[in-house]
Amino acid sequence: VGVGIVDPPPVNAERFRVERSIEGPFLLYVGRIDANKGCEQLFDYYRRAHALMTAAAESPPQLVLAGSAILDIPEHPGITYLGQVSEQEKYDALSACTALVMPSFYESLSMVLLEAWALSRPVLVNAHCDVLKGQARRADGGLWYGDSAEFVESCRLLTRDAALGGALGAAGKRYYDAHYAWPVIEDKYEQMLEQLHHEDHR
C-alpha cells in the first residue's frame, strides 16, 4: 500500500526569502546534518562546485541547510544554516528552492523527497543510494550524482536551466499525486480491506 503524506499547507516562497535574506538559486537540505546522512561529502562536493562555477564566472547556487546539526558546518560564503525550522517554514523553503538535495547513502523512503514533489520541486540525490536513485528515476523528478564531477554538472544544469527544473518538478508532482497523495493511499487500503472481507466470506 505504501505511505501517504498530508498535502502541504499554503506556502509562500517570497516570505521565506525575505525573512532569511536569501536571493538567487539555492539547493536545500532538510534533515539531520550528520556524516551518516552524507553531509560531509555534500560539503566537499558543494565547495568544489562553488569554486569551479565562480572561477568560470558563473553564479553558483547557495546551499541552505535546515535541521539539527551533529556535524560542524563549514564557514563558507555559499552555505547558510537555518537551524531547526517550523513545518511551515520547511514548506516555504521547499517551495522557494531550486532543488532539494538528498546526499544520504542509506535511506529507506525519503519523506522529504515526497514533500518536495508535492510542491513541484526537483530533487538531486546520491546515486550510490539505490532507493533514492530509484525514487528519482521512477518519478522522473530529479537528477542523481555519483561523484563530485556529476554533482558540479548537476548544480550547473539546475541553476542555468529553469525549464529543466520545472519539468522535473512537474513530473515529480504527477508521481506524488498518482502514488502518495492521501486519497490514493486510502483507496488502496479500502480495496485491500474489501478483498480481505470477500475472502473471509468465501
N, C-alpha and C positions, 0 to 999 in steps of 0.2 A: 504493500500500500504506500509506503513512504511516509514522509512528513510534510506538513504544510507550514507556512508562516502567515501570520496575520498581515493583511495588506498594510503598507507603511502609512503613517499619518500624513496629512498635508505637509508638504516640505517647502522650504524657502532657501534656495541656494545663495541668493544675494545676502540674506540675513547672516548666513554663516560666513561669507567672505568679508562682510563689513565688520562683524563682531570679532573676527580673528585676524583681520588685516591681511588677508590672503588674496593676491591678484595673480592672474595668469593661470596656465595649466598646472595641475598637480596630481601626483599619484597619492592615493590614500591607503594607509594600512590601519585596520581596526582589529584589536585583539591584544593578547598578552605579548609584550615586547621581550622576547626571550630567544636565546640561541636555539633552543629546541623547536622554535617556530620558524627557523630560517632567517631570523632578523639580522644576525651577524653578517651572513652572506649578502643579505639585502643592502646593508650599509656599505659593504665593499663594492658591490656592483653599482650602487647608486652614485657613489663618489667617483667611480670610473666614468660613468655616463655623464655626470655633471662636468667633469674635467674635459672629456673629449668633445662634448657639444659646445662648451664655452670656447675651447680652442678653435673650433670650426665656425665661430661667430654665430652659433645657433643658441636659441633660448632654451635651456634645459627646464624640464618640469620641476617643481618643488616636490619634496617628499614630506607628507604630512602624516603624523602618527597619532593614533588615539588608543588609549588603553593603559593598563598598569605596566610599569617598566621594571623588569627583572634585570635587564641588561643596561649597561651605561650607553646613553645615546650620544653619538659623536657631536662635538661642536662643529657645525658646518653651515655655511650661509644658505644652503638649499634645504636644510632639514628643520622642520617645525614639529615640536612635541606639544600636543594639546593636553596631555594628562587624560584622566578618565572623564568621559563626557556623558551627558544625559542621552536617553534614547532619541529624543527629538533632535538634539544636535548631531547625533550619529547619522540620522537620516538626512538632515540638512547637508552634512558634509558629503555623504554619498551622492546626493543629487547634484552637488557642485563639482565633484572630482572629474578629472579627465578619465581616470580608470582606477578601479580598486586593485591593489597589488596584494597577492597572497603568496608569500615565499616559502611556506611550510613544505618540508619534505614528507611529513607524515600527517595525513588528515583523513578522516572518515568522510563525513559530509560537511561541507563548509556552509553554515547558515548565512554567513555574511556575503558569500557569493550570490545566494538566492536573493538576499536583500538588495544587493546592487542591481541584479537583473530586474527585480520588481520595479526599480526606478529607472530602467532602461540605460544602465551604465555598463560599459565593457569592463572586463577583468584581465589582469595579467598574472599568470600563475607559474609556479615552478614545475617545469616539465618532468622533473625527477619524482614528482608525486603523481602516481598513476590515477588516483581518484580525482585530484584537481584537474589534471590534464584531460581525463575522460569527461568530466563535467563540462569543461570549456569546449571540448570538441563536439560533444553531443548537442550542446546548445548553440554552437557557432557564435558563442557570446564573448569570445576573448582570444588573447594570444598567450603563448607559453614560451618560456626561455629555458634552455639547457645549460647555458654558460654566460659569462659576462658579456661576450660579443652580441649574443642574441638579446640579452637584456637591454644593452645600449641601443640596438636597432629597434627594439620594441618601443623604447622611450621616444625615439625619433619618429617612428610611424604614428604613434598615438598623439604626439604633440603637434606634428605637422598636418595630419590628415583628419580633420574633424568629421569628414564624411565616413571614413572607415570606423572611427569610434562610434558614430551614430548608428551605422549599420550593425555593428557587433552588439551594441546595447539594445537595439530593436529586436534582434534575433534572440538575445538573452531574455527579453521581456516576453516574447512569444513562448519560449521554452518554459519560463516560470508559470505563465498563465495556463499552459497545457498540462503541466505536471505537478505544480507545487502550490497553486492558489487553493485556499481552504475549500471552496465548493467542489473542486476536483477531488481532493482528499476525502471529503465527506461522502461524495458519490461512490468512491471506491469502497469505503467502509460499508456503506449501505448495500452495495452489490454483494460484497463478501458475506455479510450477515444474512442477506436474503438467500444466498446459495446454501449457507450452513443450515438455515431454517428448513429449506426444501429437503436437504439430505437427511435431516433429523426426522422428517416425517415420512420417509420412504418405507 
